[in-house]
């Protein structure tokens, strides 16, 4: 009965998250409470489960709030603009270098962990070049989305924060073994960009006769392709550029070395970045207000997930689900459940939101895996690596809808163009992670 209630609780949460009619915190908080009441637990017991769950995620919440504030300040200060501007000027005029440059620019822009800001920076900057060269805007979106997804394995990105809260571990510890996977993933993205760039160049030549003729055709249309620089930093801000670089490198170095908790590192970073870039208290407060909505939105979801996991763990629902699932799973499949879920991680992006994938599917898979001696960390890595590359082919990604609007593209065509490339990339990364021992078999 406990398993049935647990399954029902998870299925209702997944259904509500898929429908997208309510914000994630509503089902994550209310449905587990109802499930626990139906299972016969007292309100006082549920309160204890909630407290345990919140304690398990509080460090992740602190890290998210201050990481989003820190990178928001750095973005306002123009930290990434000179790099992006230089790369755009270097790649202009060559289809293959434009494709490769797109991967680098998206990776840099994604350092703040926000897909929305990545698209806001990269699409207005690069879309005019793609149009000028008669390159497909769907190629632009594929390369930005793939590169940003791989970079999104950073600790202040959403997926790792969610996984860390489920596993009750420090998000920085979770991230470190993924650094080689990120590096390999970016190399693979560069290789994919070269291949698709060659293919795109061939398509343009077949259609227009030559690259020069394609550019000339656009010029005859009288279209102006000046880059839109609404986000470009002022000269006052750029004076502090190298100080901001130094602070950012220092904060990231502290994270990699692990000498301070991630939350404290970003808290110190925010306290340094604010007076460096904004001299008056009013300006500093206004900057915090500007970026607080993004920080608080993610924090509320993680706290709600803490409540959800605390109740499901405290009531024993997850253990019961795992034990009963093991009884019905074929013996030859169960020990590889984490690999199977990882392989189908990108298709899951078309069916589940990120919240549903990590907060509903991962806990169950983890409990099943533990029963067969699979370390929780391996299950998490398999599901992260298998799924994260598909982040921006998912209709459940609000940032992707923003990107489609900015580029004037259609969701269906984007999925058809990008889905199998991203799925293939995720499977290759999954295999590499198994070969180098990040995921145990």
Steps between C-alpha positions, in 0.01 A plus 500: 500500500784742583651435156167568330458828689860595417454419132173691498665800666783504246269447201271785606802730543641399161159551336462848648857595409448376142173690465680817601182652640649565844839613624715202613492595868125430526504126415841447664365630833132403508484157332758326729316638805174356372674170425644484851159572655341225288778264614398564861775734623426773755544869422775526762690217330462667161644818655807307612541349151476851354768633737737217409443565129563874528824443693621275217463770232573826684864518387393456137245781543761739638740417219233558233388836635848648517630334180217648295554841662877482440481412132215744447722779635788388278276492197380855575865601536571371148736222605420280200437769235861563381558125459179455302564810287851379414382153405226642280753715314734202459234265361329742262496388139578127528218250545709242689671748733163665567363159605799428725494853639134456591594208726763708684278806533211295641731325747626834630152651517370199697749559782227677695293180497200670339379366165280805452789746529714279272241525225446870562874560451579261216200506267483879444879499455527206258167483314588791268823322400312175433249689286773682315674172418168328417570246777207320660383664824413149622872420484560806718249379757638144497858616562405751769271250673748212489793707625295671772360165615848354551614813683185472713672221699645781711398492871278808472315353201155357571556125433794454739325696772195279468707180497705615800185574698366150421828334604548728802857585403710807430439616145866588447603145591246376248643729231874431521497155328286653225764757401674255260160410355431870439837541327448190284145610426617839374761330279223279358284809446786664310532187285125503439516871414775433243301217341173692493686812381643306205155361423346847526769648274427231240126576521558873452729444200251260343223755539681823412803387301753641748525658843570836337182475292302411811629807683440717195141377479437620853671833436277560199198456727612812682482333841712656773694246706652718770533320828255604768702606803231577755697301756831664420686640798576867550852638510463559873432132564783377277756685713444235765523214251824338614409531866177316422696233312728454800207469743318253273809283451559504876144391579504218242845389619372476857214281374732270306750467787223462756657704779169674581134398472352615168242721671766687698722541192218665304389703801852647523502548121177702513633711785811581294326547165240749623734777626742441211231571241251720687628770732169610657285292735187577295659363182616188684151441641342555159735244344402243761133577435554453129639148533312390811196361312712241316684408820186469710311301236769232498533512879127444553503198268797344680336560840175345375702205370657467846154474651397243237807283553489532877141374510554217250812387683357545849184305424703220343321535166820507295642192671172317453480596131855382441447169679179420317634613162799272538261207549333557160802612295672232293823412679718566196368859465491630856880525560524724191202721574720811526658437158161434339358822641813689389473370143139621483574826680450726197169336394386551860547873435204484263283336767615641833596841628838539666328508839310178430812325370717580802248521781271211401703260284849529653399412859324183385787398270748568781315279746476217245869537413610493864314169541726352230817656635512793255642808676256790516761725340521273193125506455504879524786536251336264251175694515669842492731423206230313311244776540673835526608525133132501403408790729438738212308263274231464766163674463504520882794745491375860537838629378457307173168670432677832553768394251241398242333837537828689463595305186149477354510118485254215562525244781411201278762583237762561767434161662521325161825682417677459835354199683700212355829695503454579869388147584801354322732740681352405836548126434863556396564703818331227705731237350805718564392553862480122544841447339676752724324375811269792578209257473544153644339200331 
